[in-house]
Amino acid sequence: MSVLTPGARGFDPLGIGRRSLATQSVLLVFGTAVLALASQVSVPMVPVPITLQTFALTMIGVLYGWRLGALTVLAWLGEAMMGLPVLANGSGGLAPFVGPTAGYLVSFPIIAALAGLLAEKGWTGERVVLSFSAHLLSNLLCLAIGGAWLAYLLGVEKGLALGVMPFILGAVIKSALAAALLMALDRRTGKPIDL
């Protein structure tokens, strides 16, 4: 049995609960690469770009479970802090962690864990409305934390206008896409996928 995830997860298409620590370590590295790639798919906006990061974050949380999902996100953020160009627009280093994006970055391991925890409670797969709700709640939490930081930096009105409102529709769309993909995955795999 693994140290990182419990053996009795409800939705576990990758079979994380029965994987060795070595396999989970490989999945963690793979997950950081997926997050780095998702970060490069962006629509430039000021002060915060729209990316596929939150989609990848919640999917990793659900597919990996809340523990390994959060650890994967923390590892990816560690890569960014070391200067690797893994964040949006190829950025890295310490500047993103004190600038306008800091609140969002802080929220990322939290939202991956939240999505994973809700999935472990059954909010995924065939339960598409609950799955959508889990992803949307995670995305809205990200916007709340990120928007609060921007409000601190820029004032409440600007923080909401620049850091929350433009991203709500994207959060809804990404949540719907995630729920649809997870429902399809659940239907396709009645058992965990062999890696």
Accessible surface in RSA format (square Angstrom, percent):
REM  Atomic radii and reference values for relative SASA: ProtOr
REM  Chains: A
REM  Algorithm: Lee & Richards
REM  Probe-radius: 1.40
REM  Slices: 20
REM RES _ NUM      All-atoms   Total-Side   Main-Chain    Non-polar    All polar
REM                ABS   REL    ABS   REL    ABS   REL    ABS   REL    ABS   REL
RES MET A   1   189.44  98.1 106.27  70.3  83.17 198.0 110.82  94.2  78.62 104.2
RES SER A   2    12.44  10.5   0.00   0.0  12.44  28.7   2.76   5.9   9.68  13.6
RES VAL A   3   124.08  81.6  96.92  87.7  27.16  65.4 103.33  89.8  20.75  56.3
RES LEU A   4    33.66  18.7  32.70  23.4   0.95   2.4  33.66  23.6   0.00   0.0
RES THR A   5     3.22   2.3   0.22   0.2   3.00   7.2   2.18   2.9   1.04   1.6
RES PRO A   6    50.85  37.1  40.16  36.6  10.69  38.9  50.08  41.3   0.78   4.8
RES GLY A   7    41.88  51.6   0.00   N/A  41.88  51.6  12.65  34.7  29.23  65.5
RES ALA A   8   100.79  92.7  65.97 101.8  34.82  79.2  75.41 106.2  25.38  67.2
RES ARG A   9    21.22   8.9   0.18   0.1  21.04  50.1   3.13   4.3  18.09  11.0
RES GLY A  10    66.71  82.3   0.00   N/A  66.71  82.3  37.82 103.8  28.89  64.7
RES PHE A  11    20.29  10.1  14.11   8.7   6.18  16.1  18.68  11.3   1.61   4.6
RES ASP A  12    24.44  17.1  15.97  15.9   8.48  20.0   9.22  21.7  15.23  15.2
RES PRO A  13     7.87   5.7   2.06   1.9   5.82  21.1   7.61   6.3   0.26   1.6
RES LEU A  14    23.65  13.2  23.65  16.9   0.00   0.0  23.65  16.6   0.00   0.0
RES GLY A  15     1.17   1.4   0.00   N/A   1.17   1.4   1.17   3.2   0.00   0.0
RES ILE A  16     0.00   0.0   0.00   0.0   0.00   0.0   0.00   0.0   0.00   0.0
RES GLY A  17     3.41   4.2   0.00   N/A   3.41   4.2   1.44   4.0   1.97   4.4
RES ARG A  18   134.83  56.6 104.29  53.2  30.55  72.7  69.75  95.3  65.09  39.4
RES ARG A  19    27.98  11.7  24.10  12.3   3.89   9.3   5.57   7.6  22.41  13.6
RES SER A  20    63.80  53.9  48.57  64.8  15.23  35.1  53.35 113.6  10.45  14.6
RES LEU A  21    95.95  53.4  91.00  65.1   4.94  12.4  91.00  63.9   4.94  13.3
RES ALA A  22    71.92  66.1  60.54  93.4  11.38  25.9  67.81  95.5   4.11  10.9
RES THR A  23    43.07  30.6  39.62  40.2   3.45   8.2  16.39  22.0  26.68  40.3
RES GLN A  24     0.00   0.0   0.00   0.0   0.00   0.0   0.00   0.0   0.00   0.0
RES SER A  25    56.10  47.4  51.71  69.0   4.39  10.1  34.11  72.6  21.98  30.8
RES VAL A  26   102.37  67.4  99.38  90.0   2.99   7.2 101.81  88.5   0.56   1.5
RES LEU A  27    14.95   8.3  14.95  10.7   0.00   0.0  14.95  10.5   0.00   0.0
RES LEU A  28    37.93  21.1  37.93  27.1   0.00   0.0  37.93  26.6   0.00   0.0
RES VAL A  29    97.96  64.5  97.46  88.2   0.49   1.2  97.78  85.0   0.18   0.5
RES PHE A  30   124.53  62.3 119.64  74.1   4.90  12.7 124.13  75.3   0.40   1.1
RES GLY A  31     0.57   0.7   0.00   N/A   0.57   0.7   0.57   1.6   0.00   0.0
RES THR A  32     4.95   3.5   4.60   4.7   0.35   0.8   0.71   1.0   4.25   6.4
RES ALA A  33    49.29  45.3  42.23  65.2   7.06  16.1  48.99  69.0   0.30   0.8
RES VAL A  34    49.08  32.3  48.26  43.7   0.81   2.0  48.39  42.0   0.69   1.9
RES LEU A  35     0.00   0.0   0.00   0.0   0.00   0.0   0.00   0.0   0.00   0.0
RES ALA A  36    19.04  17.5  18.55  28.6   0.49   1.1  18.90  26.6   0.14   0.4
RES LEU A  37   127.88  71.2 125.06  89.5   2.82   7.1 125.49  88.1   2.39   6.4
RES ALA A  38    12.08  11.1   7.29  11.2   4.80  10.9  11.44  16.1   0.64   1.7
RES SER A  39     0.00   0.0   0.00   0.0   0.00   0.0   0.00   0.0   0.00   0.0
RES GLN A  40    77.03  43.1  53.71  39.3  23.32  55.5  44.16  94.0  32.87  24.9
RES VAL A  41    84.68  55.7  79.36  71.8   5.32  12.8  83.68  72.7   0.99   2.7
RES SER A  42    33.00  27.9   5.59   7.5  27.41  63.1   1.95   4.2  31.05  43.5
RES VAL A  43    86.98  57.2  86.98  78.7   0.00   0.0  86.98  75.6   0.00   0.0
RES PRO A  44   107.64  78.4  89.58  81.7  18.06  65.7  90.78  75.0  16.86 104.8
RES MET A  45    64.50  33.4  46.29  30.6  18.21  43.4  49.05  41.7  15.44  20.5
RES VAL A  46   126.24  83.1 114.27 103.5  11.97  28.8 114.66  99.6  11.58  31.4
RES PRO A  47    32.05  23.4  13.91  12.7  18.15  66.0  18.42  15.2  13.64  84.7
RES VAL A  48    13.11   8.6  12.63  11.4   0.49   1.2  12.63  11.0   0.49   1.3
RES PRO A  49    21.45  15.6  14.60  13.3   6.86  24.9  14.60  12.1   6.86  42.6
RES ILE A  50    48.70  27.7  46.64  34.7   2.06   5.0  48.29  34.8   0.41   1.1
RES THR A  51    11.11   7.9   5.88   6.0   5.23  12.5   2.77   3.7   8.33  12.6
RES LEU A  52    67.37  37.5  67.30  48.2   0.06   0.2  67.30  47.3   0.06   0.2
RES GLN A  53    15.60   8.7  15.60  11.4   0.00   0.0   0.61   1.3  14.99  11.4
RES THR A  54    18.37  13.1  18.23  18.5   0.14   0.3  16.94  22.8   1.42   2.2
RES PHE A  55    33.10  16.6  32.37  20.1   0.73   1.9  33.10  20.1   0.00   0.0
RES ALA A  56     7.32   6.7   4.09   6.3   3.23   7.3   7.32  10.3   0.00   0.0
RES LEU A  57     0.00   0.0   0.00   0.0   0.00   0.0   0.00   0.0   0.00   0.0
RES THR A  58     1.10   0.8   1.10   1.1   0.00   0.0   0.00   0.0   1.10   1.7
RES MET A  59    23.33  12.1  23.33  15.4   0.00   0.0  23.33  19.8   0.00   0.0
RES ILE A  60    11.39   6.5  11.28   8.4   0.11   0.3  11.39   8.2   0.00   0.0
RES GLY A  61     0.00   0.0   0.00   N/A   0.00   0.0   0.00   0.0   0.00   0.0
RES VAL A  62     0.58   0.4   0.58   0.5   0.00   0.0   0.58   0.5   0.00   0.0
RES LEU A  63    33.89  18.9  33.89  24.2   0.00   0.0  33.89  23.8   0.00   0.0
RES TYR A  64     8.76   4.1   8.76   5.0   0.00   0.0   7.15   5.4   1.61   2.0
RES GLY A  65     0.00   0.0   0.00   N/A   0.00   0.0   0.00   0.0   0.00   0.0
RES TRP A  66    84.10  33.7  84.10  40.7   0.00   0.0  79.62  42.5   4.47   7.3
RES ARG A  67    87.38  36.7  83.36  42.5   4.01   9.6  22.77  31.1  64.61  39.2
RES LEU A  68     0.14   0.1   0.14   0.1   0.00   0.0   0.14   0.1   0.00   0.0
RES GLY A  69     0.00   0.0   0.00   N/A   0.00   0.0   0.00   0.0   0.00   0.0
RES ALA A  70    16.12  14.8  16.12  24.9   0.00   0.0  16.12  22.7   0.00   0.0
RES LEU A  71    70.79  39.4  68.84  49.3   1.95   4.9  68.84  48.3   1.95   5.2
RES THR A  72     0.00   0.0   0.00   0.0   0.00   0.0   0.00   0.0   0.00   0.0
RES VAL A  73     0.00   0.0   0.00   0.0   0.00   0.0   0.00   0.0   0.00   0.0
RES LEU A  74    93.17  51.9  84.98  60.8   8.19  20.6  85.37  60.0   7.80  21.0
RES ALA A  75    34.63  31.8  19.48  30.1  15.15  34.5  31.10  43.8   3.53   9.4
RES TRP A  76     0.00   0.0   0.00   0.0   0.00   0.0   0.00   0.0   0.00   0.0
RES LEU A  77    12.67   7.1  12.67   9.1   0.00   0.0  12.67   8.9   0.00   0.0
RES GLY A  78    26.75  33.0   0.00   N/A  26.75  33.0  25.47  69.9   1.27   2.9
RES GLU A  79    40.39  23.2  39.84  30.1   0.55   1.3  10.44  20.2  29.95  24.4
RES ALA A  80     0.00   0.0   0.00   0.0   0.00   0.0   0.00   0.0   0.00   0.0
RES MET A  81    93.44  48.4  80.98  53.6  12.45  29.6  54.45  46.3  38.99  51.7
RES MET A  82   147.04  76.1 107.94  71.4  39.10  93.1  77.11  65.6  69.93  92.7
RES GLY A  83    41.64  51.3   0.00   N/A  41.64  51.3  18.41  50.5  23.23  52.0
RES LEU A  84    83.34  46.4  83.15  59.5   0.19   0.5  83.34  58.5   0.00   0.0
RES PRO A  85    85.44  62.3  75.72  69.0   9.72  35.3  76.08  62.8   9.36  58.2
RES VAL A  86    14.60   9.6  14.60  13.2   0.00   0.0  14.60  12.7   0.00   0.0
RES LEU A  87     5.50   3.1   5.50   3.9   0.00   0.0   5.50   3.9   0.00   0.0
RES ALA A  88    14.27  13.1  11.51  17.8   2.76   6.3  11.51  16.2   2.76   7.3
RES ASN A  89    99.75  68.8  64.22  62.1  35.53  85.6  36.63  88.1  63.12  61.0
RES GLY A  90    30.94  38.2   0.00   N/A  30.94  38.2  15.14  41.6  15.80  35.4
RES SER A  91    44.63  37.7  36.96  49.3   7.67  17.7  37.32  79.5   7.32  10.2
RES GLY A  92    24.71  30.5   0.00   N/A  24.71  30.5   1.74   4.8  22.97  51.5
RES GLY A  93    18.02  22.2   0.00   N/A  18.02  22.2  18.02  49.4   0.00   0.0
RES LEU A  94   118.16  65.8 112.61  80.6   5.55  14.0 112.61  79.1   5.55  14.9
RES ALA A  95    73.26  67.4  62.52  96.5  10.74  24.4  66.58  93.8   6.68  17.7
RES PRO A  96    20.39  14.9  13.37  12.2   7.02  25.5  20.31  16.8   0.08   0.5
RES PHE A  97    35.86  17.9  20.49  12.7  15.37  40.0  20.73  12.6  15.13  43.3
RES VAL A  98   110.07  72.4  95.03  86.0  15.04  36.2  96.63  84.0  13.44  36.5
RES GLY A  99    16.69  20.6   0.00   N/A  16.69  20.6  16.69  45.8   0.00   0.0
RES PRO A 100    56.35  41.1  56.35  51.4   0.00   0.0  56.35  46.5   0.00   0.0
RES THR A 101    32.86  23.4  32.86  33.3   0.00   0.0  30.00  40.3   2.87   4.3
RES ALA A 102     6.68   6.1   6.36   9.8   0.32   0.7   6.57   9.2   0.12   0.3
RES GLY A 103     4.73   5.8   0.00   N/A   4.73   5.8   4.73  13.0   0.00   0.0
RES TYR A 104    13.25   6.2  13.25   7.5   0.00   0.0  13.25  10.0   0.00   0.0
RES LEU A 105     7.15   4.0   6.81   4.9   0.34   0.9   7.15   5.0   0.00   0.0
RES VAL A 106    90.91  59.8  82.08  74.3   8.83  21.3  88.35  76.8   2.56   7.0
RES SER A 107     0.00   0.0   0.00   0.0   0.00   0.0   0.00   0.0   0.00   0.0
RES PHE A 108     6.24   3.1   6.24   3.9   0.00   0.0   6.24   3.8   0.00   0.0
RES PRO A 109    18.94  13.8  17.51  16.0   1.44   5.2  18.21  15.0   0.73   4.6
RES ILE A 110    79.99  45.5  75.43  56.2   4.56  11.0  79.15  57.0   0.85   2.3
RES ILE A 111     0.00   0.0   0.00   0.0   0.00   0.0   0.00   0.0   0.00   0.0
RES ALA A 112     0.00   0.0   0.00   0.0   0.00   0.0   0.00   0.0   0.00   0.0
RES ALA A 113    20.56  18.9  20.22  31.2   0.34   0.8  20.44  28.8   0.13   0.3
RES LEU A 114    49.51  27.6  46.15  33.0   3.36   8.5  49.16  34.5   0.36   1.0
RES ALA A 115     0.00   0.0   0.00   0.0   0.00   0.0   0.00   0.0   0.00   0.0
RES GLY A 116     0.00   0.0   0.00   N/A   0.00   0.0   0.00   0.0   0.00   0.0
RES LEU A 117    72.76  40.5  72.76  52.1   0.00   0.0  72.76  51.1   0.00   0.0
RES LEU A 118    25.05  14.0  25.05  17.9   0.00   0.0  25.05  17.6   0.00   0.0
RES ALA A 119     0.15   0.1   0.15   0.2   0.00   0.0   0.15   0.2   0.00   0.0
RES GLU A 120    34.64  19.9  16.24  12.3  18.41  43.8   7.15  13.8  27.49  22.4
RES LYS A 121   140.50  68.5 114.28  70.1  26.22  62.4  64.64  58.2  75.86  80.8
RES GLY A 122    21.52  26.5   0.00   N/A  21.52  26.5  20.94  57.5   0.58   1.3
RES TRP A 123    69.21  27.8  68.47  33.1   0.73   1.7  50.65  27.0  18.55  30.1
RES THR A 124     7.29   5.2   1.79   1.8   5.50  13.1   1.79   2.4   5.50   8.3
RES GLY A 125     1.18   1.5   0.00   N/A   1.18   1.5   1.18   3.2   0.00   0.0
RES GLU A 126    87.74  50.4  69.65  52.7  18.09  43.1  48.55  93.9  39.20  32.0
RES ARG A 127   131.42  55.2 122.85  62.6   8.57  20.4  50.90  69.6  80.52  48.8
RES VAL A 128    55.69  36.6  54.13  49.0   1.56   3.8  54.18  47.1   1.51   4.1
RES VAL A 129   112.02  73.7 108.40  98.1   3.62   8.7 110.82  96.3   1.21   3.3
RES LEU A 130    50.65  28.2  50.24  35.9   0.41   1.0  50.24  35.3   0.41   1.1
RES SER A 131     0.00   0.0   0.00   0.0   0.00   0.0   0.00   0.0   0.00   0.0
RES PHE A 132    56.55  28.3  56.55  35.0   0.00   0.0  56.55  34.3   0.00   0.0
RES SER A 133    32.61  27.6  30.24  40.4   2.37   5.5  13.96  29.7  18.64  26.1
RES ALA A 134     0.41   0.4   0.41   0.6   0.00   0.0   0.41   0.6   0.00   0.0
RES HIS A 135     0.80   0.4   0.80   0.6   0.00   0.0   0.25   0.3   0.54   0.6
RES LEU A 136    35.62  19.8  35.62  25.5   0.00   0.0  35.62  25.0   0.00   0.0
RES LEU A 137    86.44  48.1  83.12  59.5   3.31   8.3  83.12  58.4   3.31   8.9
RES SER A 138     0.00   0.0   0.00   0.0   0.00   0.0   0.00   0.0   0.00   0.0
RES ASN A 139     4.63   3.2   3.90   3.8   0.72   1.7   0.81   1.9   3.82   3.7
RES LEU A 140    69.44  38.7  65.65  47.0   3.79   9.5  65.86  46.3   3.58   9.6
RES LEU A 141    58.87  32.8  54.26  38.8   4.61  11.6  58.06  40.8   0.81   2.2
RES CYS A 142     2.73   2.1   2.73   3.0   0.00   0.0   0.00   0.0   2.73   2.9
RES LEU A 143    13.40   7.5  13.40   9.6   0.00   0.0  13.40   9.4   0.00   0.0
RES ALA A 144    59.29  54.5  43.17  66.6  16.12  36.7  53.21  74.9   6.08  16.1
RES ILE A 145    47.70  27.1  42.74  31.8   4.96  12.0  46.22  33.3   1.47   4.0
RES GLY A 146     0.00   0.0   0.00   N/A   0.00   0.0   0.00   0.0   0.00   0.0
RES GLY A 147     5.20   6.4   0.00   N/A   5.20   6.4   3.54   9.7   1.67   3.7
RES ALA A 148    64.04  58.9  49.11  75.8  14.94  34.0  57.03  80.3   7.01  18.6
RES TRP A 149    77.16  31.0  73.95  35.8   3.21   7.5  76.38  40.7   0.78   1.3
RES LEU A 150     0.16   0.1   0.16   0.1   0.00   0.0   0.16   0.1   0.00   0.0
RES ALA A 151    23.18  21.3  16.59  25.6   6.59  15.0  16.87  23.8   6.31  16.7
RES TYR A 152   166.87  77.9 136.47  77.6  30.40  79.1  97.31  73.1  69.57  85.8
RES LEU A 153    75.34  42.0  43.88  31.4  31.45  79.1  46.33  32.5  29.01  78.1
RES LEU A 154    73.42  40.9  49.85  35.7  23.57  59.2  57.01  40.0  16.41  44.2
RES GLY A 155    34.33  42.3   0.00   N/A  34.33  42.3  31.78  87.2   2.55   5.7
RES VAL A 156   103.12  67.9  98.07  88.8   5.05  12.2  98.07  85.2   5.05  13.7
RES GLU A 157   149.65  85.9 141.43 107.0   8.22  19.6  56.91 110.1  92.74  75.7
RES LYS A 158   123.56  60.3 122.17  75.0   1.39   3.3  66.44  59.8  57.12  60.8
RES GLY A 159     0.01   0.0   0.00   N/A   0.01   0.0   0.01   0.0   0.00   0.0
RES LEU A 160    85.89  47.8  85.59  61.2   0.30   0.8  85.59  60.1   0.30   0.8
RES ALA A 161    55.06  50.6  41.59  64.2  13.47  30.6  45.65  64.3   9.41  24.9
RES LEU A 162    64.14  35.7  62.91  45.0   1.23   3.1  63.40  44.5   0.74   2.0
RES GLY A 163     0.00   0.0   0.00   N/A   0.00   0.0   0.00   0.0   0.00   0.0
RES VAL A 164    19.06  12.5  19.06  17.3   0.00   0.0  19.06  16.6   0.00   0.0
RES MET A 165   117.76  61.0 104.26  69.0  13.50  32.2  89.85  76.4  27.91  37.0
RES PRO A 166    48.70  35.5  21.53  19.6  27.17  98.8  35.31  29.2  13.39  83.2
RES PHE A 167    22.58  11.3  19.55  12.1   3.03   7.9  20.67  12.5   1.91   5.5
RES ILE A 168    61.15  34.8  61.15  45.6   0.00   0.0  61.15  44.0   0.00   0.0
RES LEU A 169   125.21  69.7 120.95  86.5   4.26  10.7 122.98  86.4   2.24   6.0
RES GLY A 170    20.93  25.8   0.00   N/A  20.93  25.8  18.37  50.4   2.56   5.7
RES ALA A 171     4.81   4.4   2.80   4.3   2.01   4.6   4.01   5.6   0.80   2.1
RES VAL A 172    55.94  36.8  55.94  50.6   0.00   0.0  55.94  48.6   0.00   0.0
RES ILE A 173   101.35  57.7  98.25  73.2   3.10   7.5 100.45  72.3   0.90   2.4
RES LYS A 174    29.79  14.5  28.47  17.5   1.32   3.1  14.75  13.3  15.03  16.0
RES SER A 175     0.28   0.2   0.00   0.0   0.28   0.6   0.28   0.6   0.00   0.0
RES ALA A 176    49.09  45.1  42.49  65.6   6.60  15.0  45.05  63.4   4.04  10.7
RES LEU A 177    86.49  48.2  81.38  58.2   5.11  12.8  85.65  60.2   0.83   2.2
RES ALA A 178     0.43   0.4   0.43   0.7   0.00   0.0   0.43   0.6   0.00   0.0
RES ALA A 179     1.76   1.6   1.76   2.7   0.00   0.0   1.76   2.5   0.00   0.0
RES ALA A 180    47.55  43.7  44.67  68.9   2.88   6.5  44.90  63.2   2.65   7.0
RES LEU A 181    82.85  46.1  78.92  56.5   3.93   9.9  79.41  55.8   3.44   9.3
RES LEU A 182     0.47   0.3   0.47   0.3   0.00   0.0   0.47   0.3   0.00   0.0
RES MET A 183    45.03  23.3  45.03  29.8   0.00   0.0  38.72  32.9   6.31   8.4
RES ALA A 184    55.11  50.7  48.10  74.2   7.01  16.0  52.53  74.0   2.58   6.8
RES LEU A 185    41.90  23.3  37.50  26.8   4.40  11.1  41.34  29.0   0.56   1.5
RES ASP A 186    44.45  31.1  36.34  36.2   8.11  19.2   0.62   1.5  43.83  43.7
RES ARG A 187   158.24  66.4 123.00  62.7  35.24  83.9  50.56  69.1 107.68  65.3
RES ARG A 188   207.67  87.2 174.58  89.0  33.09  78.8  56.97  77.9 150.70  91.3
RES THR A 189    28.18  20.0  17.63  17.9  10.55  25.1  20.55  27.6   7.63  11.5
RES GLY A 190    84.67 104.4   0.00   N/A  84.67 104.4  41.02 112.6  43.65  97.8
RES LYS A 191   151.76  74.0 144.89  88.9   6.87  16.4 103.29  93.0  48.47  51.6
RES PRO A 192    49.34  36.0  42.66  38.9   6.67  24.3  42.68  35.2   6.66  41.4
RES ILE A 193    58.98  33.6  53.30  39.7   5.67  13.7  58.98  42.5   0.00   0.0
RES ASP A 194   112.19  78.6  88.93  88.5  23.26  55.0  33.40  78.6  78.79  78.6
RES LEU A 195   115.64  64.4  46.84  33.5  68.80 172.9  78.21  54.9  37.43 100.7
END  Absolute sums over single chains surface
CHAIN  1 A     9126.5       7476.0       1650.5       6956.0       2170.5
END  Absolute sums over all chains
TOTAL          9126.5       7476.0       1650.5       6956.0       2170.5
